Amino acid sequence: MVYKILFEVKLLHEFYLTDKAGKNIFEFGTQGSRLSFLKERFENNDENIDAVITFEIPRHAKVLFNNYHLKLLPSYAGFKVAVKVIPKKLPGGITAYEPVNTLPDDLCIPVLAVKKSNHLDNFTNSKMERALPATYYFSNDNVISGNRFFPFLSADIPAFDATASYEQGELLKFGANDYRGFYKDEADTVQWISLSGKAFANENDRILLPLNFYYAFPKSSSITSAVFTIKDNDGNVADKFQFKNNQAYRKILLAIDEKKVFHLPVATANDKLIYTLQVTGNGGYNRTHKIIFYQDEKEIRDSLGLIVMKVKTPVAAYNLLDNGGRLITRKQIDGTISPAPPVFELNFKSKLSFWRYINNRRKDLKTGMHPDFLLSKNGSLISKMPRALTHAATLFRRPDNTLYYLPNPDPYQTVVLENNKMYTDIMVQESALFPLAP
């Protein structure tokens, strides 16, 4: 019985993969250099995403894994899927591998990224106010969530829209290889942080919903009547709901009949899964959301998202098998493995928060301290720019590029939301670094 790796997925999170100098894994331009960075972390036994995530086979997909002799295996910061194979000798003595059971081109292999705790939500970048409780849908196939860049499984980041309102840390695309994170400084002036890397989990990926879910209206709205229309990918109405109330709705529960829609993980991942949810309400409220459905409500509510890998895709680099139906990997005559099984990546940014230093006895701190990095406000000292949350402590960088120490937040500390800004409060004792105001 021989099993070989069909593919591997790495979930790379800025929170765990940033060094002391503030350099993160996304600053490396090639997959080889990123995997080398990851290997160093592994050899140092550094904590990684496995502390808060586990990868599991969806309940309804276990039969599929059995039928095609697939195995889900853990790996550092990710997972691998192996398949039972028959070794085949090619001309020249190279060994290739054929699956014992032929894997159809349209076969979709689903894996859930299940949260072990709520820690992940505390430090992962995401919108603060969302209408839908959708989770992420990732794939090597672009049919459902749109274009992506090899070897990444996330959809391209939304383009900047000058008419839209954005939240702290929200990721936007300004042009080819020009990606930025939004924030407002202490004067409420719009600012942007340029991002290293180009493929990150974003709102275009957050489309997966259970069949029963709440729709939340903006806090500033006063919606007393609303119509929800669900249309399939051809524009046909699949379901419709109407609500009316004397008082403004904050959220409304929608219950979708599973017989009226296609849904994962049972259905094949194709464009028939795509629906649009159009929401209209009094006062001119009008929103359209792209969505897909998932049958098992508990599975998806406990998960960061679903990863669906298709055997053959429109982009050859994303295929899991070659044109002859064999695995991508080969064993050369000298025993080396080349090429290796394909490795796909999922990149996650950390929350951006202003670091706020507060005296532990609630006394005012001296103003003007550490002026390259901090501003004084209401007796506290606040970072001029929001900083990415990280598990390991990071240093500030002076204008002359030298590094500078200031206390860091605790690794899993909760972020505080005030006036649409995120803060991480760091309690400090009176000291030479943080003297009290006279």
C-alpha positions as CSV (number, residue, x, y, z in Angstrom):
1,M,0.0,0.0,0.0
2,V,1.6,3.2,-1.2
3,Y,0.4,6.7,-0.4
4,K,1.9,9.9,-1.9
5,I,1.2,13.6,-1.3
6,L,-1.3,15.0,-3.8
7,F,-0.9,18.6,-2.6
8,E,-0.2,20.7,0.5
9,V,-1.7,23.9,1.8
10,K,0.1,26.4,4.1
11,L,-1.9,28.9,6.1
12,L,0.5,31.7,6.7
13,H,-0.5,34.3,9.3
14,E,1.3,37.6,10.0
15,F,0.6,37.2,13.7
16,Y,2.9,34.1,13.9
17,L,5.3,34.8,11.0
18,T,6.8,38.2,11.9
19,D,10.3,38.5,13.3
20,K,11.7,40.8,16.0
21,A,12.7,43.5,13.5
22,G,9.1,43.5,12.1
23,K,9.8,41.6,8.9
24,N,7.1,39.2,8.0
25,I,6.9,36.2,5.7
26,F,5.0,38.2,3.0
27,E,8.1,40.3,2.3
28,F,9.7,37.3,0.6
29,G,9.1,37.3,-3.1
30,T,9.3,33.6,-3.9
31,Q,7.6,30.5,-2.5
32,G,11.0,28.9,-1.9
33,S,12.1,31.8,0.4
34,R,8.8,31.8,2.2
35,L,9.0,28.1,2.9
36,S,12.6,28.5,4.1
37,F,11.4,31.2,6.5
38,L,8.7,28.8,7.7
39,K,11.3,26.0,8.1
40,E,13.4,28.2,10.4
41,R,10.3,28.8,12.5
42,F,9.6,25.1,12.7
43,E,13.2,24.3,13.7
44,N,13.0,26.9,16.4
45,N,9.7,25.3,17.6
46,D,8.0,28.6,17.3
47,E,4.2,28.7,17.8
48,N,2.2,28.8,14.6
49,I,-1.3,28.8,13.3
50,D,-1.8,25.2,14.5
51,A,-2.2,26.6,18.0
52,V,-5.6,28.0,17.0
53,I,-6.7,26.0,13.9
54,T,-7.2,22.4,13.1
55,F,-7.9,21.0,9.7
56,E,-10.8,18.5,9.4
57,I,-12.7,16.5,6.7
58,P,-16.3,17.8,6.5
59,R,-18.7,15.1,7.8
60,H,-20.4,14.7,4.4
61,A,-17.1,14.4,2.6
62,K,-15.7,11.4,4.6
63,V,-17.3,9.0,2.1
64,L,-15.5,10.9,-0.8
65,F,-12.1,10.5,1.0
66,N,-12.8,6.8,1.5
67,N,-13.9,6.2,-2.0
68,Y,-10.8,7.8,-3.6
69,H,-8.4,6.6,-0.9
70,L,-7.5,10.1,0.3
71,K,-5.9,10.9,3.6
72,L,-5.8,14.2,5.4
73,L,-2.5,14.8,7.2
74,P,-1.3,17.6,9.5
75,S,1.8,19.6,8.6
76,Y,3.5,22.6,10.2
77,A,1.2,25.6,9.6
78,G,-1.1,23.7,7.3
79,F,-2.1,20.3,6.0
80,K,-1.4,17.7,3.3
81,V,-3.7,15.4,1.3
82,A,-2.2,12.1,0.3
83,V,-3.7,9.6,-2.1
84,K,-3.2,5.8,-2.6
85,V,-1.1,5.3,-5.8
86,I,0.5,2.8,-8.1
87,P,4.1,3.6,-9.0
88,K,4.7,3.7,-12.7
89,K,8.1,3.8,-14.5
90,L,8.5,6.4,-17.2
91,P,11.1,6.4,-20.0
92,G,14.5,7.2,-18.5
93,G,13.8,5.5,-15.2
94,I,11.7,8.3,-13.6
95,T,9.0,7.1,-11.3
96,A,5.5,8.6,-11.6
97,Y,2.4,7.9,-9.5
98,E,-1.1,7.1,-10.6
99,P,-4.1,7.2,-8.1
100,V,-5.4,3.7,-7.5
101,N,-8.9,5.1,-8.2
102,T,-9.0,7.6,-11.0
103,L,-9.7,11.1,-9.7
104,P,-12.2,12.8,-12.1
105,D,-11.3,16.2,-13.4
106,D,-14.2,17.9,-11.6
107,L,-13.6,16.1,-8.3
108,C,-13.6,18.6,-5.4
109,I,-11.7,17.8,-2.2
110,P,-13.0,19.9,0.7
111,V,-11.2,20.6,4.0
112,L,-12.4,22.7,6.9
113,A,-10.2,25.1,8.8
114,V,-11.8,24.7,12.3
115,K,-11.2,27.2,15.0
116,K,-9.9,25.8,18.3
117,S,-10.9,29.0,20.2
118,N,-11.9,32.6,19.7
119,H,-8.2,33.8,19.9
120,L,-8.0,33.8,16.1
121,D,-10.8,36.4,15.7
122,N,-9.0,38.6,18.2
123,F,-5.9,39.1,16.1
124,T,-7.0,38.4,12.5
125,N,-7.7,41.3,10.1
126,S,-11.4,41.6,9.2
127,K,-14.2,44.1,8.9
128,M,-15.6,45.3,12.2
129,E,-19.1,45.7,10.8
130,R,-20.4,43.1,8.5
131,A,-23.9,42.5,7.1
132,L,-23.5,38.7,6.8
133,P,-21.9,36.2,9.1
134,A,-20.1,34.6,6.2
135,T,-16.9,32.6,6.5
136,Y,-14.1,32.2,4.0
137,Y,-14.3,30.1,0.9
138,F,-10.9,29.3,-0.7
139,S,-10.1,27.3,-3.8
140,N,-7.6,26.6,-6.5
141,D,-10.4,27.1,-9.0
142,N,-11.4,30.7,-9.9
143,V,-15.0,29.9,-11.0
144,I,-16.7,30.9,-7.7
145,S,-14.7,33.6,-6.1
146,G,-12.8,35.1,-9.0
147,N,-9.2,35.6,-10.2
148,R,-6.2,34.7,-8.0
149,F,-2.5,34.6,-8.2
150,F,-0.5,31.3,-8.2
151,P,0.3,29.7,-5.7
152,F,-2.3,31.5,-3.6
153,L,-5.9,30.3,-2.9
154,S,-7.5,33.6,-2.0
155,A,-9.4,35.8,-4.5
156,D,-7.9,39.1,-5.5
157,I,-8.3,42.0,-3.1
158,P,-11.2,44.4,-3.8
159,A,-10.3,47.5,-5.8
160,F,-10.4,50.9,-4.1
161,D,-13.6,52.8,-4.5
162,A,-13.5,56.5,-3.8
163,T,-17.2,56.6,-2.9
164,A,-17.0,53.8,-0.3
165,S,-16.4,54.0,3.4
166,Y,-13.6,51.9,4.9
167,E,-12.6,50.5,8.3
168,Q,-9.2,50.4,10.0
169,G,-7.0,47.7,8.5
170,E,-9.3,47.1,5.5
171,L,-7.3,45.9,2.4
172,L,-7.7,47.6,-0.9
173,K,-6.1,47.3,-4.4
174,F,-5.0,50.5,-6.1
175,G,-3.3,48.9,-9.1
176,A,-1.1,46.1,-10.1
177,N,1.1,45.1,-7.1
178,D,-0.2,48.2,-5.2
179,Y,-2.1,47.0,-2.2
180,R,-2.7,49.1,0.9
181,G,-4.3,49.0,4.4
182,F,-6.7,51.8,5.4
183,Y,-6.6,53.8,8.7
184,K,-7.3,57.2,10.0
185,D,-4.7,59.0,12.2
186,E,-5.4,60.8,15.5
187,A,-6.5,63.9,13.5
188,D,-9.0,61.6,11.6
189,T,-7.0,62.1,8.3
190,V,-7.2,59.2,5.9
191,Q,-3.9,57.3,5.7
192,W,-2.6,54.2,3.9
193,I,-0.1,51.5,4.8
194,S,1.5,49.8,1.8
195,L,1.5,46.0,2.0
196,S,4.2,43.6,1.1
197,G,2.8,40.7,-0.9
198,K,-0.3,40.7,-3.0
199,A,-2.6,37.9,-2.0
200,F,-4.4,38.0,1.3
201,A,-7.7,36.6,2.6
202,N,-10.2,39.4,2.1
203,E,-13.9,40.2,1.8
204,N,-14.1,38.7,-1.7
205,D,-13.4,35.3,-0.1
206,R,-16.0,35.8,2.7
207,I,-19.0,34.4,0.9
208,L,-19.9,31.1,2.6
209,L,-23.1,31.0,4.6
210,P,-25.1,28.4,6.5
211,L,-28.7,27.9,5.3
212,N,-30.0,29.8,8.4
213,F,-28.3,33.1,9.1
214,Y,-28.9,36.7,10.4
215,Y,-28.6,39.7,8.2
216,A,-27.3,42.7,10.2
217,F,-28.2,46.3,9.1
218,P,-25.7,49.1,9.7
219,K,-25.9,50.7,13.1
220,S,-26.7,54.1,11.6
221,S,-29.7,52.8,9.6
222,S,-33.4,52.9,10.5
223,I,-34.8,50.1,8.3
224,T,-38.4,49.2,9.2
225,S,-39.3,47.3,6.0
226,A,-37.0,45.1,3.9
227,V,-37.1,42.7,1.0
228,F,-34.5,39.9,0.6
229,T,-34.3,38.3,-2.9
230,I,-32.0,35.3,-3.6
231,K,-31.2,34.8,-7.3
232,D,-29.2,32.0,-8.9
233,N,-26.3,32.6,-11.2
234,D,-28.7,32.8,-14.2
235,G,-30.8,35.6,-12.5
236,N,-33.7,33.3,-11.6
237,V,-35.4,34.0,-8.2
238,A,-34.6,31.1,-5.9
239,D,-36.3,32.5,-2.8
240,K,-37.8,35.8,-1.5
241,F,-38.5,37.2,2.0
242,Q,-40.4,40.3,3.1
243,F,-40.3,41.9,6.5
244,K,-42.1,44.9,8.1
245,N,-41.9,46.3,11.6
246,N,-42.9,49.4,13.6
247,Q,-39.4,49.7,15.0
248,A,-36.0,49.7,13.2
249,Y,-34.5,46.3,12.5
250,R,-31.0,45.6,13.8
251,K,-30.9,42.2,12.3
252,I,-33.2,39.7,10.6
253,L,-33.1,35.9,10.6
254,L,-33.3,34.2,7.2
255,A,-34.0,30.5,6.9
256,I,-33.3,29.1,3.4
257,D,-35.0,25.9,2.2
258,E,-32.2,23.5,1.3
259,K,-34.3,22.1,-1.5
260,K,-34.4,25.4,-3.2
261,V,-30.6,26.0,-3.5
262,F,-27.4,24.1,-4.3
263,H,-25.1,23.9,-1.4
264,L,-21.7,22.5,-0.2
265,P,-20.2,20.1,0.7
266,V,-22.5,17.8,-1.3
267,A,-22.8,19.7,-4.6
268,T,-19.9,20.0,-7.1
269,A,-18.1,23.3,-6.7
270,N,-19.2,25.0,-9.9
271,D,-21.0,28.2,-10.9
272,K,-24.4,26.7,-10.0
273,L,-23.4,27.3,-6.4
274,I,-23.3,31.1,-6.8
275,Y,-26.2,33.1,-5.7
276,T,-26.8,36.8,-5.2
277,L,-28.6,38.2,-2.2
278,Q,-30.3,41.5,-3.0
279,V,-31.5,43.5,0.1
280,T,-33.7,46.6,-0.3
281,G,-35.3,48.6,2.4
282,N,-37.0,51.9,3.1
283,G,-34.8,55.0,3.1
284,G,-33.0,53.9,-0.1
285,Y,-31.2,51.0,1.4
286,N,-29.9,48.7,-1.4
287,R,-27.2,46.1,-1.1
288,T,-26.2,43.1,-3.3
289,H,-24.0,40.3,-1.9
290,K,-22.4,37.3,-3.6
291,I,-23.0,34.2,-1.6
292,I,-22.7,30.4,-1.6
293,F,-24.4,28.0,0.9
294,Y,-23.1,25.3,3.2
295,Q,-25.4,22.6,4.6
296,D,-24.0,21.8,8.0
297,E,-24.6,25.0,10.1
298,K,-22.4,23.9,13.1
299,E,-19.5,22.9,11.0
300,I,-19.3,26.3,9.2
301,R,-20.0,28.4,12.3
302,D,-17.1,26.8,14.1
303,S,-14.7,27.3,11.2
304,L,-12.5,30.0,9.8
305,G,-13.5,28.7,6.3
306,L,-13.6,26.0,3.8
307,I,-10.8,25.0,1.4
308,V,-12.0,23.3,-1.8
309,M,-9.4,21.8,-4.1
310,K,-10.5,20.8,-7.6
311,V,-8.5,18.2,-9.6
312,K,-8.4,20.2,-12.8
313,T,-8.9,24.0,-13.1
314,P,-8.9,26.5,-16.0
315,V,-5.3,27.5,-14.9
316,A,-2.9,24.6,-15.4
317,A,-0.5,25.7,-12.6
318,Y,-3.4,25.0,-10.1
319,N,-4.0,21.4,-11.3
320,L,-3.5,18.6,-8.9
321,L,-2.7,16.0,-11.6
322,D,-0.8,16.2,-14.9
323,N,-2.5,15.7,-18.3
324,G,-2.0,11.9,-18.0
325,G,-3.8,11.7,-14.7
326,R,-0.7,11.2,-12.7
327,L,0.5,13.1,-9.6
328,I,2.6,16.2,-10.2
329,T,5.5,14.8,-8.1
330,R,8.2,12.5,-9.6
331,K,11.0,10.4,-8.2
332,Q,14.2,10.8,-10.2
333,I,16.7,8.1,-10.9
334,D,19.0,9.3,-8.2
335,G,16.2,9.0,-5.6
336,T,15.5,12.8,-5.4
337,I,11.9,14.1,-5.5
338,S,11.5,16.6,-8.3
339,P,9.2,18.2,-8.8
340,A,7.8,18.1,-5.3
341,P,4.1,17.9,-4.6
342,P,2.4,21.3,-5.3
343,V,2.2,23.7,-2.3
344,F,-0.6,26.3,-2.2
345,E,-0.7,29.3,0.2
346,L,-3.3,31.2,2.2
347,N,-2.1,34.5,3.6
348,F,-3.8,36.2,6.5
349,K,-3.0,39.7,7.8
350,S,-3.2,40.7,11.5
351,K,-5.4,43.3,12.9
352,L,-3.9,46.8,12.8
353,S,-4.3,48.6,16.2
354,F,-3.0,51.7,17.7
355,W,-0.8,50.9,20.7
356,R,-1.9,52.9,23.7
357,Y,0.4,53.1,26.7
358,I,-1.4,53.8,30.0
359,N,0.1,54.1,33.5
360,N,-0.9,51.1,35.6
361,R,-2.0,53.5,38.4
362,R,-4.1,55.6,36.0
363,K,-1.8,58.6,36.3
364,D,-0.9,60.8,33.4
365,L,2.3,60.0,31.5
366,K,4.8,62.6,30.7
367,T,4.1,64.2,27.3
368,G,6.6,64.2,24.4
369,M,8.2,60.8,25.2
370,H,9.4,58.7,22.3
371,P,8.4,61.3,19.8
372,D,9.4,59.3,16.7
373,F,6.7,56.8,17.5
374,L,4.2,58.1,20.0
375,L,1.7,61.0,20.5
376,S,0.4,62.2,23.8
377,K,-3.4,62.2,24.4
378,N,-5.4,62.4,27.6
379,G,-2.5,61.3,29.7
380,S,-1.6,58.3,27.6
381,L,0.9,57.8,24.8
382,I,-0.5,56.4,21.5
383,S,1.4,55.1,18.5
384,K,1.3,57.5,15.5
385,M,0.5,54.6,13.2
386,P,-1.5,51.4,13.9
387,R,0.8,48.3,14.3
388,A,0.1,44.7,13.2
389,L,-0.6,42.4,16.1
390,T,2.1,39.7,16.5
391,H,2.7,36.7,18.8
392,A,6.4,37.6,19.3
393,A,7.5,41.0,20.4
394,T,8.6,43.4,17.7
395,L,10.7,46.5,17.7
396,F,9.9,50.0,16.5
397,R,12.0,51.4,13.7
398,R,13.6,54.9,13.9
399,P,13.7,57.2,10.8
400,D,17.4,56.3,10.5
401,N,16.3,52.6,10.3
402,T,17.8,51.6,13.7
403,L,15.6,49.6,16.0
404,Y,14.0,50.8,19.2
405,Y,12.4,48.9,22.1
406,L,9.0,49.7,23.6
407,P,6.8,47.3,25.5
408,N,4.5,45.1,23.3
409,P,1.0,43.9,24.1
410,D,0.4,40.4,25.4
411,P,0.2,37.9,22.4
412,Y,-3.6,37.2,22.7
413,Q,-4.7,40.5,24.1
414,T,-8.2,41.8,23.1
415,V,-8.4,44.8,20.9
416,V,-10.5,47.8,22.2
417,L,-12.8,49.5,19.7
418,E,-13.4,53.3,20.2
419,N,-14.8,55.7,17.7
420,N,-14.2,53.3,14.8
421,K,-10.5,53.0,15.8
422,M,-8.9,49.9,17.2
423,Y,-6.5,50.2,20.2
424,T,-4.4,47.8,22.2
425,D,-3.9,49.0,25.7
426,I,-0.5,48.4,27.3
427,M,-0.3,49.0,31.0
428,V,3.1,50.4,32.1
429,Q,4.7,51.2,35.4
430,E,6.4,54.5,36.2
431,S,9.9,54.2,34.8
432,A,12.6,56.0,32.8
433,L,10.8,54.9,29.6
434,F,7.4,56.1,31.0
435,P,7.8,58.9,33.6
436,L,4.8,60.6,35.0
437,A,3.7,64.1,34.1
438,P,4.8,66.7,36.5
